[in-house]
């Protein structure tokens, strides 16, 4: 087994054995896709706070880095909007197309998140808070990707009302 197959196996394990059971335990009115999209939105907010914090802590002097960070954030907003528009593809009782469409993004985002967590833990004190917001943003992004990629639950079958069953229950209850 080569490295690529091992990485894919870890991704499948995270998706099937860690996130899918959590998604299955969510309340019926709260699908995993909605939870994942909420995580994605939270990631955008944490990222924006991180960018603003770096800009304020840096003394608002380094405009080129700020412009780059804002452009990267705009790219993340574009990704979020694209996911929002494509959410109609996920239908209960059918395979989730995001499982395969986002596999590359999931695989790449995990090492980035590990690196950002390391970076946040070794950052000098003035920028430590901003970097932890960035690390939290990446962590929330990855969790959101995995929830978005979970299989939706099949629709609940409605119990048929059986006139004879109700009559039988009335007879048993009064007898």
Order of alpha helices (4+ residues) and beta strands (2+ residues): alpha-alpha-alpha-alpha-alpha-alpha-alpha-alpha
